[in-house]
């Protein structure tokens, strides 16, 4: 479910999108492009921000969940919930282990704030997928 709210003013900065996806039974997958730092036809990159810190964001239709780099999560000071370690399948067949999750993170993309949950992974080339 994606819910967007905004007032009747013409100011785009008042818009906030809340994403709530029920994927408890879906095993997390991340595309090979995201882990290898490659661009592909089904991906695009853009600059986003957390708390005014610019981040390199990969929009990737081949990944099933939202992921954030361990280094970024630590640098920005997100509260890491270490409820259980989850295996994340890479399209190549390799498995990565998520170190936990960060909930209710406000990511700003092109003047729109999106509130999402991230799984924390050791990403090298992108801050957020």
Buried (B, 14 or more C-beta within 10 A) or exposed (E): EEEEEBEEEEEEEBBBBBBEEEEEEEEBBBBBBBBEEEEBEEBEEEEBBBEEEEBBBBBBEBBBBBBBBBEBBEEBEBEBEEEEEBEBBBBEEEEBEBBBBBEEBEBBBEEBBBBBBBBBBEBEBBBBB
